[in-house]
Amino acid sequence: MADCQSSSHGNEDLCRSMGKQLDEITRNSRSIEGHFTRYILNTRILINEERLKKEIFGEEDKDKPHKTILLVGETGTGKSTLINAIINYMLGVKWENRIWCEIIETKENQTKSQTTVVTVYDVFVEESPFSLTVIDTPGYGSTAGIDLNITETLHELLRSKDGVTEVDAVCLVVSSNIIRLTESQLYVFDAILSLFAKDTERNIVVFITYATRKPTNTLKAIKHSKVRCAKTDDGEPVYFSFNNSHCEAFLELDKDETKNKEECHKYKAVWDINEKNMKNVFTFLNDSKAVSLNLTENVLKTRKQLKAAISSLKERIEQTELRKKELEQTKAALEKHEKEKKDMNNFECEVEESYKEKVPVKSKRWQFRRKKATCCSVCEENCHYPGCWWVRNLYWCSVMKKGKCTVCTGKCDHTQHVKERKMYVLKTRKVKKTIEELKKKYEEESGEKMSLMSRLENEINENEQKKTSLVEECYQCVVTLEEIALNTDSVSVLQNLDFLIEKVKETGNTERIQKLEDLKIR
């Protein structure tokens, strides 16, 4: 076995010992010389959009099995280096080859996450027993001011014709130096796990990076936080550990062989351990049963409908309460006029009337291209904000079901909706009402011989019934999520639970109030 004493004139022999694909890389890829030569892999870009990118390396062999993994973790956990290590293992790169291949180019003194979009790497390697798709998500905790709403992007990825239909492993990436999971990490893992259906749990594993020994404290932190993941027979989280540090360090070794002899032996030992750990990962992937994301698609869509329904509910409740105020002001003015026995023909009162106005959506410059609202032109309501930014035909918008809106009052057809950088805002203005206007509205239009007072009271009651119906719709959406989602208590649901509990209390349904309270506690 060759070591760091190998002379430079032996490179040709080393290349001949490599596989055909690796040999081609050393001849055709951009290289950066050093003690270890870095090769930046040539990839083909299939998708290059605002929040989603897809690259392909190698030529697909449709007869070979295919595996898909999703990596999630904070900035600084070494996801990019880990992905490069996976590629090197697939290519069969050995320490003796003295090369390092990068599908994600690393930079010196890198402190910020390079990944700002969800990036999909399709990797086809001749020497590997299966081809691999790696979904790399933006590092959370980044201070770059980038919208990290990866759940939206992953939803798009599921629905795309070139997207992902199943997953073999969801990998939660954490550093070995943590003694507890941060709020940011819990938020991230919760947001991701809430996307998946319950049958995905057996495929969720932990990748622990920068591990120089058994990561006992990290495992305790995972267990203490009750992160949903696959478990061993002993109830321990299924995990794989890696020491990423050598991947950066050996690239900086001096070209002088003599100076680096001791360092080389140290890094080779780490390389060998990582290679063994990577073999365990591939054994897990080879034995794992892929989980279809069909149910996950339903979870995503239902969750979006829930959020949109609650948002719409808030707006409509505000509108009914303003309308109630207007009706009560009118009723009080009529009662006063009658009590003072004034001529009704001279009746006039001033009330606060609610109305809607379409105004431009406020957004930061980096949000401008995707901050659009999907609104119903018939109901004059905001049905989905921000709307599905990738959707051109609103038939495919997440709040649509068989082409009909699940949110707006009239459940109108998608063709009656528009997506633009404008949305409806509820406002009030003072207007004067006369007896002729009131009679026209409540007597002539209704065709019923009822007093103005009765008509006003009826409308107040109708508004209350509408509000009750909307509360019921939102409650049923939460129940559906509880049945199918891996994490029902996701952040998006918790943010609205207090509001929903308050409105359910107004209906007096104690059983449902208790169920929502229990969900909040969990």
C-alpha positions as CSV (number, residue, x, y, z in Angstrom):
1,M,0.0,0.0,0.0
2,A,1.5,3.4,-1.0
3,D,2.0,6.1,1.6
4,C,3.0,9.8,1.7
5,Q,6.5,8.9,0.5
6,S,5.2,8.0,-3.0
7,S,7.0,10.2,-5.5
8,S,5.3,12.4,-8.0
9,H,6.5,10.4,-11.0
10,G,4.2,7.6,-9.8
11,N,1.1,9.5,-10.7
12,E,0.7,7.7,-14.0
13,D,0.7,4.3,-12.3
14,L,-1.9,5.6,-9.8
15,C,-4.2,6.8,-12.5
16,R,-4.0,3.5,-14.3
17,S,-5.0,1.8,-11.0
18,M,-8.1,3.9,-10.8
19,G,-11.5,3.1,-12.3
20,K,-12.4,4.3,-15.8
21,Q,-14.7,7.1,-14.5
22,L,-12.1,8.3,-11.9
23,D,-9.4,8.2,-14.6
24,E,-11.6,10.4,-16.8
25,I,-12.1,12.9,-13.9
26,T,-8.3,13.3,-13.4
27,R,-7.9,14.1,-17.1
28,N,-10.9,16.3,-17.8
29,S,-11.9,18.1,-14.5
30,R,-10.6,21.4,-13.3
31,S,-7.8,20.7,-10.8
32,I,-6.2,22.5,-7.9
33,E,-2.7,21.3,-7.2
34,G,-1.4,20.6,-3.7
35,H,-0.2,17.6,-1.7
36,F,-3.6,16.2,-2.6
37,T,-4.9,17.3,-6.0
38,R,-8.5,18.6,-5.8
39,Y,-10.7,17.9,-8.8
40,I,-13.8,20.0,-9.3
41,L,-16.3,17.7,-10.9
42,N,-18.0,18.6,-14.2
43,T,-21.8,18.5,-13.8
44,R,-24.7,19.2,-16.1
45,I,-27.3,21.7,-14.7
46,L,-30.9,20.5,-15.3
47,I,-32.7,23.0,-13.2
48,N,-31.4,26.4,-12.1
49,E,-34.2,28.4,-10.6
50,E,-34.6,31.0,-7.8
51,R,-34.8,28.5,-5.0
52,L,-34.1,25.1,-6.6
53,K,-31.1,23.8,-8.5
54,K,-30.5,20.3,-9.9
55,E,-27.2,19.0,-11.2
56,I,-26.2,15.7,-12.7
57,F,-22.9,13.9,-12.6
58,G,-22.2,10.9,-14.7
59,E,-24.4,8.9,-17.1
60,E,-27.5,7.2,-15.8
61,D,-27.7,3.4,-15.9
62,K,-31.5,2.7,-15.7
63,D,-30.7,-1.0,-14.8
64,K,-29.0,0.0,-11.6
65,P,-30.9,0.6,-8.3
66,H,-31.4,4.2,-7.2
67,K,-31.4,5.7,-3.7
68,T,-32.4,9.2,-2.5
69,I,-31.2,11.0,0.7
70,L,-32.2,14.4,2.1
71,L,-29.7,16.3,4.2
72,V,-30.8,18.9,6.8
73,G,-28.7,20.8,9.2
74,E,-27.4,24.1,10.5
75,T,-24.7,26.2,8.9
76,G,-21.3,24.9,10.0
77,T,-22.2,21.3,10.4
78,G,-20.1,20.3,7.4
79,K,-22.9,19.1,5.0
80,S,-21.0,20.2,1.9
81,T,-17.8,18.3,2.9
82,L,-19.9,15.3,3.9
83,I,-21.5,15.3,0.4
84,N,-18.1,15.4,-1.2
85,A,-17.0,12.5,1.0
86,I,-20.0,10.5,-0.2
87,I,-19.0,11.2,-3.8
88,N,-15.4,10.2,-3.2
89,Y,-16.5,6.9,-1.6
90,M,-18.8,6.2,-4.5
91,L,-16.0,6.8,-7.0
92,G,-13.7,4.5,-5.0
93,V,-11.1,7.2,-4.2
94,K,-8.4,5.8,-2.0
95,W,-5.8,7.6,0.2
96,E,-3.1,6.3,-2.1
97,N,-4.6,8.1,-5.1
98,R,-3.8,11.4,-3.4
99,I,-6.8,13.1,-5.0
100,W,-10.0,14.6,-3.6
101,C,-13.1,15.1,-5.8
102,E,-15.6,17.9,-5.1
103,I,-19.1,18.2,-6.5
104,I,-19.4,21.2,-4.2
105,E,-16.3,23.3,-4.4
106,T,-15.0,24.2,-1.0
107,K,-13.3,27.5,-0.4
108,E,-10.5,28.5,2.0
109,N,-11.6,30.1,5.3
110,Q,-15.2,29.4,4.5
111,T,-17.4,30.5,7.4
112,K,-20.8,30.9,5.7
113,S,-23.0,28.4,4.1
114,Q,-22.5,28.1,0.3
115,T,-25.9,26.5,-0.2
116,T,-28.5,29.2,-0.5
117,V,-31.0,27.1,-2.5
118,V,-32.3,23.5,-2.3
119,T,-29.8,21.7,-4.5
120,V,-30.4,18.2,-5.9
121,Y,-27.4,16.2,-7.1
122,D,-28.1,13.1,-9.2
123,V,-24.9,11.0,-9.0
124,F,-24.2,8.2,-11.4
125,V,-21.0,6.3,-10.7
126,E,-20.0,3.1,-12.5
127,E,-18.2,1.6,-9.5
128,S,-21.1,2.2,-7.1
129,P,-23.7,-0.5,-6.5
130,F,-26.5,2.0,-6.9
131,S,-26.9,5.6,-8.2
132,L,-27.7,8.3,-5.7
133,T,-29.8,11.5,-5.4
134,V,-28.6,13.8,-2.7
135,I,-31.0,16.7,-1.7
136,D,-28.9,19.4,0.0
137,T,-30.9,22.0,1.9
138,P,-29.7,25.5,2.8
139,G,-27.8,25.7,6.2
140,Y,-30.1,27.1,8.8
141,G,-28.7,29.8,11.1
142,S,-27.3,31.7,8.1
143,T,-27.2,35.4,8.5
144,A,-27.2,36.1,4.8
145,G,-30.8,37.4,4.9
146,I,-32.0,34.6,2.6
147,D,-35.5,33.2,2.7
148,L,-35.0,29.7,3.9
149,N,-38.5,28.5,3.4
150,I,-37.3,25.1,2.2
151,T,-40.7,23.4,2.8
152,E,-42.1,25.4,-0.1
153,T,-39.2,24.4,-2.3
154,L,-39.4,20.7,-1.3
155,H,-43.1,20.8,-2.1
156,E,-42.2,22.1,-5.6
157,L,-39.6,19.3,-5.9
158,L,-42.2,16.7,-5.2
159,R,-44.6,18.0,-7.8
160,S,-42.1,18.6,-10.5
161,K,-41.9,16.1,-13.4
162,D,-38.2,15.9,-12.8
163,G,-38.7,15.8,-9.0
164,V,-38.5,13.2,-6.2
165,T,-41.2,10.5,-5.7
166,E,-39.6,8.5,-2.8
167,V,-36.9,8.8,-0.2
168,D,-34.6,6.2,1.4
169,A,-33.1,8.4,4.2
170,V,-33.8,11.7,5.8
171,C,-30.5,12.7,7.4
172,L,-30.4,15.1,10.3
173,V,-26.9,16.5,10.3
174,V,-25.4,17.7,13.7
175,S,-22.0,18.5,15.0
176,S,-20.4,16.2,17.6
177,N,-19.6,19.2,19.8
178,I,-23.2,20.0,20.8
179,I,-24.4,19.1,24.3
180,R,-28.0,20.1,23.5
181,L,-30.0,20.9,20.4
182,T,-30.5,24.6,19.9
183,E,-33.9,26.2,19.3
184,S,-32.8,26.8,15.7
185,Q,-32.0,23.1,15.2
186,L,-35.3,22.0,16.8
187,Y,-37.1,24.5,14.5
188,V,-35.4,23.1,11.5
189,F,-36.0,19.4,12.3
190,D,-39.6,20.1,13.3
191,A,-40.2,22.0,10.0
192,I,-38.7,19.1,8.0
193,L,-40.3,16.2,9.9
194,S,-43.7,17.9,9.8
195,L,-43.5,17.5,6.0
196,F,-43.5,13.7,6.2
197,A,-46.1,11.1,6.8
198,K,-45.8,8.7,9.7
199,D,-44.4,5.8,7.7
200,T,-41.2,7.9,7.1
201,E,-39.9,7.6,10.7
202,R,-37.9,4.4,10.1
203,N,-35.9,6.2,7.4
204,I,-34.8,9.2,9.5
205,V,-31.2,8.9,10.7
206,V,-28.7,11.1,12.4
207,F,-25.4,12.1,10.7
208,I,-22.9,13.3,13.4
209,T,-19.9,15.3,12.0
210,Y,-16.5,16.2,13.4
211,A,-16.6,13.1,15.6
212,T,-13.2,12.1,17.0
213,R,-14.7,9.6,19.4
214,K,-18.1,8.0,20.2
215,P,-20.5,11.1,20.2
216,T,-22.1,10.2,23.6
217,N,-23.2,13.7,24.5
218,T,-24.7,14.3,21.0
219,L,-26.7,11.1,21.3
220,K,-27.9,12.2,24.7
221,A,-29.0,15.6,23.3
222,I,-30.9,13.8,20.4
223,K,-32.7,11.5,22.9
224,H,-33.4,14.3,25.4
225,S,-35.0,16.5,22.6
226,K,-37.2,13.5,21.5
227,V,-36.4,14.0,17.9
228,R,-38.4,11.5,15.8
229,C,-36.0,9.1,14.1
230,A,-35.2,5.4,13.5
231,K,-34.3,3.5,16.6
232,T,-32.1,0.4,17.3
233,D,-33.5,-2.6,19.2
234,D,-32.2,-0.9,22.4
235,G,-34.1,2.3,21.7
236,E,-31.0,4.3,20.6
237,P,-31.1,6.7,17.7
238,V,-29.7,5.2,14.4
239,Y,-26.7,7.3,13.7
240,F,-23.5,7.4,11.6
241,S,-20.5,9.5,12.6
242,F,-17.7,11.1,10.6
243,N,-14.6,13.1,11.2
244,N,-14.8,15.8,8.6
245,S,-11.8,17.8,9.8
246,H,-9.3,15.7,7.8
247,C,-11.1,16.5,4.6
248,E,-10.1,20.2,4.8
249,A,-6.8,19.7,6.6
250,F,-5.0,17.3,4.3
251,L,-5.7,19.6,1.3
252,E,-3.5,22.2,3.0
253,L,-0.5,19.8,3.6
254,D,2.8,21.1,2.4
255,K,4.0,19.6,-0.9
256,D,7.2,18.7,0.8
257,E,6.9,15.0,1.5
258,T,9.3,14.9,4.4
259,K,7.6,17.7,6.4
260,N,4.2,16.0,6.2
261,K,5.1,12.4,7.0
262,E,3.7,12.4,10.5
263,E,0.6,14.4,9.5
264,C,0.0,12.1,6.6
265,H,-0.1,9.0,8.8
266,K,-2.5,10.7,11.2
267,Y,-4.9,11.7,8.4
268,K,-4.7,8.4,6.7
269,A,-5.9,6.7,9.9
270,V,-8.9,9.1,10.0
271,W,-9.5,8.4,6.3
272,D,-9.7,4.7,6.9
273,I,-12.1,5.1,9.8
274,N,-14.4,7.4,7.7
275,E,-14.2,4.9,4.8
276,K,-15.5,2.2,7.2
277,N,-18.3,4.5,8.5
278,M,-19.3,5.4,4.9
279,K,-19.5,1.7,4.1
280,N,-22.0,1.3,7.0
281,V,-24.1,4.2,5.5
282,F,-24.2,2.5,2.1
283,T,-25.1,-0.8,3.7
284,F,-28.0,0.9,5.5
285,L,-29.1,2.5,2.2
286,N,-28.8,-0.7,0.4
287,D,-31.0,-2.5,2.9
288,S,-33.5,0.4,3.4
289,K,-37.0,0.3,2.0
290,A,-37.8,3.5,0.2
291,V,-40.8,5.5,1.4
292,S,-43.2,6.8,-1.2
293,L,-43.8,10.5,-0.9
294,N,-47.4,10.3,-2.2
295,L,-48.7,10.7,1.4
296,T,-46.1,13.4,2.1
297,E,-47.6,15.4,-0.8
298,N,-51.0,15.1,0.9
299,V,-49.4,16.3,4.2
300,L,-47.8,19.3,2.5
301,K,-51.0,20.3,0.7
302,T,-53.2,19.8,3.7
303,R,-50.8,21.9,5.8
304,K,-50.9,24.7,3.3
305,Q,-54.6,24.6,3.1
306,L,-54.8,24.8,6.9
307,K,-52.5,27.9,7.1
308,A,-54.5,29.5,4.2
309,A,-57.8,28.7,5.9
310,I,-56.8,30.1,9.2
311,S,-55.4,33.3,7.5
312,S,-58.6,33.6,5.6
313,L,-60.6,32.9,8.8
314,K,-58.8,35.8,10.6
315,E,-59.7,38.2,7.9
316,R,-63.3,37.1,7.6
317,I,-63.8,37.2,11.3
318,E,-62.4,40.8,11.4
319,Q,-64.8,41.6,8.5
320,T,-67.9,40.1,10.3
321,E,-67.0,41.9,13.5
322,L,-66.7,45.2,11.7
323,R,-69.9,44.5,9.9
324,K,-71.5,43.7,13.3
325,K,-70.3,47.1,14.6
326,E,-71.8,48.9,11.6
327,L,-75.1,47.1,12.1
328,E,-75.2,47.8,15.8
329,Q,-74.5,51.5,15.1
330,T,-77.3,51.6,12.7
331,K,-79.7,49.8,15.0
332,A,-78.8,52.1,17.9
333,A,-79.4,55.2,15.7
334,L,-82.9,53.8,14.7
335,E,-83.8,53.1,18.3
336,K,-82.8,56.6,19.3
337,H,-84.8,58.1,16.4
338,E,-87.9,56.1,17.3
339,K,-87.5,56.9,21.1
340,E,-87.4,60.6,20.3
341,K,-90.5,60.1,18.1
342,K,-88.9,61.9,15.1
343,D,-90.1,61.7,11.6
344,M,-88.5,58.5,10.1
345,N,-88.5,60.2,6.7
346,N,-85.8,62.5,8.1
347,F,-83.7,59.7,9.5
348,E,-80.0,59.9,8.9
349,C,-77.0,58.4,10.7
350,E,-73.3,58.2,10.3
351,V,-71.6,54.7,10.7
352,E,-68.3,53.1,10.1
353,E,-68.5,50.9,7.0
354,S,-66.0,48.2,6.2
355,Y,-64.7,47.8,2.7
356,K,-61.8,46.1,0.8
357,E,-59.1,47.7,-1.2
358,K,-56.5,46.0,-3.3
359,V,-53.0,47.3,-2.4
360,P,-49.5,46.4,-3.5
361,V,-47.8,43.6,-1.5
362,K,-45.0,44.9,0.7
363,S,-41.8,42.9,0.4
364,K,-38.0,43.3,0.6
365,R,-36.0,43.5,-2.6
366,W,-34.8,39.9,-2.4
367,Q,-38.4,38.7,-1.9
368,F,-39.9,40.7,-4.7
369,R,-40.0,38.0,-7.4
370,R,-41.9,35.5,-5.2
371,K,-44.1,37.6,-2.9
372,K,-47.4,37.3,-4.7
373,A,-50.9,36.7,-3.4
374,T,-53.5,34.4,-5.0
375,C,-56.8,36.2,-4.7
376,C,-60.4,35.4,-5.6
377,S,-61.8,38.1,-7.9
378,V,-65.4,37.0,-7.1
379,C,-65.2,36.8,-3.3
380,E,-62.6,39.5,-3.1
381,E,-60.5,37.5,-0.7
382,N,-56.9,36.5,-0.2
383,C,-56.8,32.8,-0.7
384,H,-53.1,32.0,-0.6
385,Y,-50.3,34.4,0.6
386,P,-47.6,34.0,-0.2
387,G,-48.9,32.0,-3.2
388,C,-47.2,29.0,-4.7
389,W,-44.4,31.0,-6.4
390,W,-43.6,28.3,-9.0
391,V,-47.2,27.8,-10.2
392,R,-48.3,29.5,-13.4
393,N,-51.6,27.6,-13.9
394,L,-53.5,28.2,-10.7
395,Y,-55.2,24.8,-11.1
396,W,-52.1,23.4,-9.5
397,C,-52.0,25.9,-6.6
398,S,-51.8,24.1,-3.2
399,V,-55.2,25.6,-2.0
400,M,-57.0,24.2,-5.1
401,K,-58.7,20.8,-5.1
402,K,-59.8,19.5,-8.5
403,G,-59.6,23.1,-9.8
404,K,-61.8,24.6,-7.1
405,C,-60.5,26.8,-4.2
406,T,-60.7,25.3,-0.8
407,V,-60.3,28.7,1.0
408,C,-62.5,31.4,-0.5
409,T,-66.2,31.8,0.6
410,G,-67.7,30.7,-2.7
411,K,-65.1,27.9,-3.3
412,C,-64.7,29.4,-6.7
413,D,-63.1,28.0,-9.8
414,H,-59.3,28.5,-10.2
415,T,-60.0,30.6,-13.4
416,Q,-61.7,33.2,-11.2
417,H,-58.5,33.7,-9.2
418,V,-55.5,35.8,-10.0
419,K,-51.9,35.7,-8.7
420,E,-50.2,39.1,-8.5
421,R,-48.3,41.5,-6.3
422,K,-51.5,42.9,-4.8
423,M,-53.8,41.7,-2.1
424,Y,-57.0,42.8,-0.4
425,V,-56.8,44.9,2.7
426,L,-59.8,45.5,5.0
427,K,-60.4,49.2,5.7
428,T,-63.2,51.4,7.2
429,R,-64.7,54.7,6.3
430,K,-67.5,56.8,7.7
431,V,-70.7,56.9,5.6
432,K,-74.2,58.4,6.1
433,K,-77.2,56.2,5.9
434,T,-80.8,57.4,5.2
435,I,-84.1,55.6,5.7
436,E,-84.6,55.2,2.0
437,E,-81.2,53.4,1.6
438,L,-82.0,51.1,4.5
439,K,-85.5,50.2,3.2
440,K,-84.0,49.5,-0.2
441,K,-81.5,47.2,1.2
442,Y,-83.6,45.3,3.8
443,E,-87.1,45.5,2.4
444,E,-87.1,45.8,-1.4
445,E,-84.1,43.5,-2.0
446,S,-85.2,40.8,0.5
447,G,-88.8,40.9,-0.6
448,E,-89.8,40.1,2.9
449,K,-92.2,42.2,5.1
450,M,-89.9,42.4,8.1
451,S,-88.9,45.4,10.3
452,L,-85.5,46.9,9.8
453,M,-84.7,45.8,13.3
454,S,-85.4,42.2,12.6
455,R,-83.4,42.3,9.4
456,L,-80.4,43.8,11.2
457,E,-80.6,41.1,13.9
458,N,-80.9,38.4,11.3
459,E,-77.7,39.5,9.5
460,I,-75.8,39.6,12.8
461,N,-76.8,36.0,13.4
462,E,-75.9,34.9,9.9
463,N,-72.4,36.4,10.3
464,E,-72.0,34.4,13.6
465,Q,-73.0,31.2,11.8
466,K,-70.4,31.9,9.0
467,K,-67.8,32.4,11.7
468,T,-68.7,29.1,13.3
469,S,-68.5,27.3,10.0
470,L,-65.0,28.6,9.3
471,V,-63.8,27.6,12.8
472,E,-65.1,24.1,12.1
473,E,-63.2,23.9,8.8
474,C,-59.9,24.8,10.4
475,Y,-60.5,22.3,13.2
476,Q,-61.1,19.5,10.8
477,C,-57.9,20.4,9.0
478,V,-55.9,20.0,12.2
479,V,-57.6,16.7,12.8
480,T,-56.6,15.5,9.3
481,L,-52.9,16.5,10.0
482,E,-52.9,14.6,13.2
483,E,-54.0,11.4,11.4
484,I,-51.3,11.5,8.6
485,A,-48.4,13.7,9.7
486,L,-45.2,12.5,11.4
487,N,-45.1,15.8,13.4
488,T,-48.6,17.3,13.9
489,D,-47.3,19.9,16.3
490,S,-45.2,21.7,13.6
491,V,-44.4,25.4,14.1
492,S,-46.9,26.4,11.4
493,V,-49.7,24.8,13.4
494,L,-48.5,26.0,16.8
495,Q,-48.4,29.6,15.7
496,N,-52.1,29.5,15.1
497,L,-53.3,27.2,17.8
498,D,-54.0,30.0,20.4
499,F,-56.1,31.8,17.9
500,L,-58.0,28.7,16.9
501,I,-58.5,27.7,20.6
502,E,-60.0,31.1,21.3
503,K,-62.5,30.9,18.5
504,V,-63.5,27.3,19.4
505,K,-64.1,28.5,22.9
506,E,-66.7,30.9,21.5
507,T,-68.6,27.9,20.1
508,G,-68.7,26.3,23.6
509,N,-67.4,22.9,22.4
510,T,-65.4,21.8,25.4
511,E,-64.4,18.5,23.9
512,R,-62.7,20.2,21.0
513,I,-61.2,22.8,23.2
514,Q,-59.5,20.1,25.3
515,K,-58.2,18.3,22.2
516,L,-56.6,21.5,20.9
517,E,-55.1,22.2,24.4
518,D,-53.7,18.7,24.5
519,L,-52.1,19.2,21.1
520,K,-50.6,22.4,22.2
521,I,-49.1,20.8,25.3
522,R,-47.6,17.9,23.2
